[in-house]
Amino acid sequence: MTSNDNLARAAAALDTSKVAYQKPQPFGMLPDVFVTGGLDLDGDERDWVPQSEDVSFKPLILSVSQGFYVNILRVRRAGVLSRHRHSGPVHAFTLRGRWRYLEHDWVANAGDYAFEPPGETHTLVVPEDVSEMATLFHVTGGYTYVDPYGIAMGYEDVFTKLENVRAHYERIGLGADYANRLVR
C-alpha cells in the first residue's frame, strides 16, 4: 500500500460534518445581516422608528440592492392606519395583537401569516379592543397610499424607509450611519 493510499483512507475516515465551509463565498455576495433580539418587542425603544405618535417600525433589513425591506410594524392605537396598494408581494407574520383589512373577512391574530399579492389595495384597521399590534412585514417593492377611489396620495418603499431610519438614528444620537448595518 502506498502513502497516497494511506492518506486517502485517513481522509475518508475523518468526520467533516463539523468542519466549516473551506472555499470562498461567491464573488460580489453581500455580507449577512444579523440583528440581535430582532423579534424582541419590548427591548430598546431606540430600535423603533416613529412614523406618528402611536405608530412605529423596527427595521430588520433595508435591501436597497434588491428593493425590499423587512420590519416590524407596531401600532399602539385602534382605528384605520392606512389604505395602500402593493407593487410587489408582502408577507406578514402577526406577533402581537390583531389587525384586519376592510376589504377581507379574515382577522390576523398573533401567530397568523398572511400573503398579500402585488397589485392588491386594502385598508389596514386595528380593532377597538386592541391596545398594541405588532406585525413583521417583508415588503418587496413599495406601497402607494390611495384614497377610496385609488387616487395616489403618497408612497413608501425601501428608500423612504432608509431615509426615516437614518433621520431617527441621527436624532437620537446614534448617528445616521448606524443604519448602514441594516443596508444591503
C-alpha positions in Angstrom: 0.0 0.0 0.0 1.4 3.5 -0.9 1.4 6.6 1.3 -1.2 8.1 -1.0 -3.5 5.2 -0.4 -3.0 5.7 3.4 -3.7 9.4 3.1 -6.8 8.8 1.1 -8.0 6.1 3.6 -7.3 8.5 6.5 -9.1 11.4 4.8 -12.1 9.2 4.2 -12.2 8.3 7.9 -12.3 11.9 9.0 -15.7 13.3 10.2 -16.0 16.5 8.2 -19.6 17.3 9.2 -18.4 19.9 11.8 -15.8 21.5 9.5 -16.7 25.0 8.2 -17.0 25.5 4.5 -13.5 25.9 3.2 -13.9 27.7 -0.1 -14.5 31.4 -0.6 -18.1 32.7 -0.9 -19.3 33.8 -4.4 -17.8 37.0 -5.8 -20.0 40.0 -5.1 -22.0 38.3 -2.4 -23.2 40.8 0.2 -22.4 40.2 3.9 -25.0 38.8 6.3 -27.3 41.0 8.4 -27.6 39.7 11.9 -29.9 41.6 14.4 -29.6 40.5 18.0 -33.1 40.4 19.5 -34.8 41.0 16.2 -38.1 39.8 17.4 -37.8 41.5 20.9 -40.9 43.7 21.0 -40.2 45.0 24.5 -36.5 45.8 24.2 -34.6 49.0 23.4 -37.0 51.8 22.4 -34.3 53.3 20.3 -34.8 50.5 17.8 -38.3 51.8 16.9 -38.6 54.5 14.3 -41.6 56.6 14.8 -44.0 57.3 11.9 -46.5 59.1 14.1 -47.4 59.4 17.8 -48.7 55.8 18.0 -47.1 54.1 15.0 -43.5 53.0 14.7 -41.4 50.3 13.0 -38.3 48.3 13.8 -36.2 47.8 10.7 -34.5 44.4 10.3 -33.1 44.8 6.8 -33.2 47.5 4.2 -32.3 45.9 0.9 -31.7 48.8 -1.4 -29.9 46.4 -3.8 -33.0 44.2 -4.2 -35.8 46.6 -3.5 -37.3 45.1 -0.3 -37.3 45.6 3.4 -38.3 43.6 6.5 -39.6 45.4 9.6 -41.9 45.0 12.5 -44.8 47.5 12.5 -46.0 48.4 15.9 -49.3 50.3 16.3 -50.5 51.4 19.8 -53.9 52.8 18.9 -57.1 51.4 17.4 -58.5 52.6 14.2 -57.7 52.9 10.5 -54.0 53.0 9.8 -53.7 53.3 6.1 -55.2 52.4 2.7 -52.5 51.3 0.3 -51.7 49.3 -2.9 -48.7 47.0 -3.2 -46.4 47.0 -6.2 -44.8 43.7 -5.0 -45.6 40.7 -2.8 -45.9 41.2 1.0 -45.5 38.5 3.7 -47.0 39.3 7.1 -46.5 37.5 10.5 -48.6 38.8 13.3 -46.6 38.8 16.5 -48.9 40.6 19.0 -52.5 41.8 18.9 -54.9 41.7 16.0 -55.5 43.6 12.7 -57.6 43.2 9.6 -58.3 44.7 6.2 -61.7 46.3 5.5 -61.6 44.5 2.1 -61.3 41.0 3.6 -63.3 38.9 6.1 -60.2 37.4 7.9 -58.6 38.8 11.1 -54.9 38.4 11.7 -54.2 37.3 15.2 -50.9 36.7 16.9 -49.2 33.7 15.3 -51.0 34.2 11.9 -49.4 34.6 8.5 -50.8 36.5 5.5 -49.6 36.7 1.9 -50.6 39.9 0.1 -50.2 39.7 -3.7 -48.8 42.5 -5.9 -51.5 44.9 -7.0 -53.8 44.4 -4.1 -55.3 47.5 -2.4 -56.5 47.3 1.2 -57.2 49.3 4.3 -55.4 48.3 7.5 -57.5 48.5 10.7 -56.6 47.8 14.3 -59.8 46.8 16.2 -61.0 49.0 19.1 -60.2 46.4 21.8 -56.5 46.1 20.8 -54.0 48.2 22.7 -51.0 47.1 20.7 -50.5 45.4 17.4 -47.0 44.2 16.2 -46.6 42.5 12.8 -43.4 41.5 10.9 -43.8 42.6 7.3 -41.5 41.5 4.4 -42.3 44.1 1.7 -40.9 43.8 -1.9 -41.4 47.0 -3.9 -43.5 49.6 -2.1 -46.8 50.9 -1.1 -48.8 53.6 -2.8 -51.2 55.3 -0.4 -54.5 55.9 -2.0 -57.9 57.4 -1.3 -61.0 55.1 -1.5 -61.1 55.5 -5.3 -57.4 54.7 -6.0 -56.1 58.3 -6.3 -52.4 58.2 -5.2 -51.7 60.3 -2.1 -48.2 59.2 -1.2 -45.8 56.2 -1.3 -43.4 54.3 0.8 -40.5 52.0 -0.2 -37.1 50.8 1.0 -35.6 54.2 0.1 -38.1 56.3 2.1 -37.8 53.7 5.0 -34.0 54.2 4.9 -34.4 58.0 5.0 -36.6 57.7 8.0 -34.3 55.3 9.8 -31.2 57.4 9.1 -33.0 60.6 10.4 -34.2 58.7 13.5 -30.8 57.4 14.4 -29.3 60.9 13.9 -32.0 62.5 16.0 -31.4 60.1 19.0 -27.6 60.4 18.9 -26.6 57.1 17.3 -25.7 58.8 14.0 -27.2 58.3 10.6 -24.5 55.8 9.7 -25.8 53.4 12.3 -28.4 52.4 9.7 -25.7 51.1 7.5 -25.6 47.8 9.5 -29.1 47.0 8.1 -28.5 48.1 4.5 -27.7 45.6 1.7 
